Amino acid sequence: MNANHAGMFLSVEEVAGRYGVSKDTIWRWRREGDFPKPVKLGAKITRWRLNDIEDWEAACPCGFVTSLPIGGFDRLMPDIQRHAPT
């Protein structure tokens, strides 16, 4: 849990954007029990706590890459360049 993110909330659009998936996918993950529970902030306002999302990411056995340094892909996949068409 990141103390700097306490009290920060994400909309379903922001959560979907974080993982590059659709809003429907986020709701499906939730229905299947594979994703943190959102909180109701009002009659029509549902959000996810950023800390809950980050805790879920940390516990996920597959992990998530949220960013790579420039040139990072080349270091992870060196054979790609060697076998790339010229």
C-alpha positions in Angstrom: 0.0 0.0 0.0 1.3 3.4 -0.9 0.6 6.1 1.7 0.7 8.8 -1.0 -2.3 7.1 -2.7 -4.5 6.9 0.3 -7.9 8.3 -0.5 -7.3 8.3 -4.3 -10.0 6.7 -6.4 -10.2 5.5 -10.0 -13.2 5.4 -12.3 -13.9 2.2 -14.4 -12.6 4.1 -17.4 -9.3 4.9 -15.6 -8.9 1.3 -14.4 -9.6 -0.1 -17.9 -7.1 2.3 -19.3 -4.5 1.2 -16.7 -4.7 -2.4 -18.1 -5.5 -1.6 -21.7 -8.8 -3.5 -21.5 -12.5 -2.5 -21.9 -14.8 -1.4 -19.1 -16.8 -4.6 -19.7 -13.6 -6.6 -19.0 -13.1 -4.8 -15.6 -16.7 -5.6 -14.6 -16.3 -9.2 -15.8 -13.1 -9.6 -13.7 -15.1 -8.2 -10.7 -18.0 -10.6 -11.3 -15.6 -13.5 -11.5 -14.1 -12.5 -8.2 -10.6 -11.9 -9.7 -10.5 -8.2 -9.0 -10.8 -5.8 -6.1 -14.3 -4.7 -5.0 -15.2 -1.1 -5.9 -16.7 1.3 -3.5 -20.0 3.3 -3.9 -19.4 7.0 -3.4 -22.9 7.9 -4.3 -26.1 6.7 -6.0 -24.4 6.6 -9.4 -20.7 6.8 -8.5 -18.6 3.7 -8.2 -14.8 3.9 -7.9 -11.9 1.7 -7.0 -9.4 2.7 -4.3 -6.0 3.0 -6.0 -4.4 1.3 -3.0 -6.7 -1.8 -3.5 -5.7 -1.9 -7.2 -2.0 -1.7 -6.3 -2.3 -4.3 -3.6 -4.0 -6.6 -6.1 -1.3 -6.0 -8.7 1.4 -6.8 -6.1 -0.3 -10.1 -5.3 -0.9 -11.1 -8.9 1.4 -14.1 -9.7 1.8 -12.9 -13.3 2.7 -9.3 -12.5 2.1 -6.2 -14.6 4.6 -4.1 -16.6 3.4 -0.5 -16.2 6.4 1.1 -18.0 9.7 0.2 -19.6 12.6 2.5 -19.9 13.5 3.6 -23.4 15.3 0.7 -25.0 13.9 -1.6 -22.3 12.1 -3.9 -24.8 15.4 -4.5 -26.7 17.0 -5.7 -23.4 14.0 -8.0 -22.7 13.8 -9.4 -26.2 17.3 -9.2 -27.8 16.5 -11.8 -30.4 13.7 -9.7 -31.9 16.3 -7.2 -33.4 18.6 -9.9 -34.6 15.9 -11.7 -36.5 13.9 -8.7 -37.6 13.4 -8.3 -41.4 15.7 -5.8 -43.0 
